[in-house]
Amino acid sequence: MVTLTVKNYLSWCSVDVAGNTTSTAGTQTACVPANGTVNLSATALTGFEVTTDDWHDVDSQQLTGNNMTSKATKAIGGADTCVWVCCRTASDGGTDCPSTDLCP
């Protein structure tokens, strides 16, 4: 097992890691199998929105059919890893999400 760290920029999303209970915590850690794929999802809190590029350091992402949730997958390659998500301010147009990687 390895550790997957999921960072939720300024806690603007409700995040689900591998089907566990959703959380608005700024950082979540999950113990996941060392080899495999982890499913992630983010739902924007009131005043924020999801887009097609909310997730970072993941392998794939997509919006749900109703554009309310952003889903992503992360392949785990045998070592601890990190991903992050930013649900932008609905009225901002996306410029309030960081342009630098939040995972070291």
N, C-alpha and C positions, 0 to 999 in steps of 0.2 A: 504494500500500500504506500501511496505518496500523498502529499498535501497539495490541494488545489486552493489557491487564494483567489477570491473574487472581490474586487474593489468596486464599490458603487459610488461614483463621484458625487460628493456632497449629499448622498442618500436621497437622490431625486427619483429613484426607481424602487419598485418592490421586486426583489430578485429571488428566483428559484434556482437552486443548484442541485442537479441530479434528482429532481422530483421531491426534494425535501420541502419543509414548510417555508413559505416565502418570508423574506425579511427586508427591512429597509436599512439594515445596519450598513455602516460605511465600509466594513470589511467582514467577509465571511471566510471561514476555512472549512474545507471538507476533506475527509480521508477517502480517497478514491483508489480503485485498482490501478496498479502501476502501468498496465497496458490496456487500452480501450478508449472509448469515447464517452465524454460526459455531456449531457444535455443541460442547457442553461436557458432561462427565460427572464425577461424584464418587462414589467408593466409600469408605465409612467404614473407617477402620483399626480394629483390634481394640480393644474397649472404647468405641467410638463408634458412632453410628447416623446414617443418612440419614432425612430426613423430607420432606414435601411443600413445605417452605419454606426449604430449605438455601441456595438461590441468591438473590443480591441484585443489583439493577440489570440484570436479564435481562428478556427479553420473554416467555418461557414456561418452565415447568419441570414435570417429572413424575417419579414413581418408576417403576422398572422393575417388571415383573410379580412379581418375587420380593422386592421392597422392599430390594434390596441396593445399588442404584445410583440416584442422582438425576441426571436428565438435564435440560439446559437449552439454550435457544437465545438468541443475542444478535444483533440486527440491527445491522450496522455502517453508520453514516451518513456516512462520508467524513472522520471525524476520529478521533484517538486516543481510546480509551475504556477503561473499567475495570469489572470485575465482581468479586464476591467470594462465597465459599462458607464455610459453617461446618457441619461434622458434629458434632453435639452429643454430649456424654458420655451414654452409654446410660442410666446410672442417674440422671441429673440432671433429666430432663424438659424440657430445652431452655433453662434459664435461664443457662447458661454461654456462650451465644453473644451477641455484642454487640448492643445495640439501636440503636447509631448506625452510620451508613453508613461503611464503611471506604474507600470510593472518594471522592476529593475532587471 
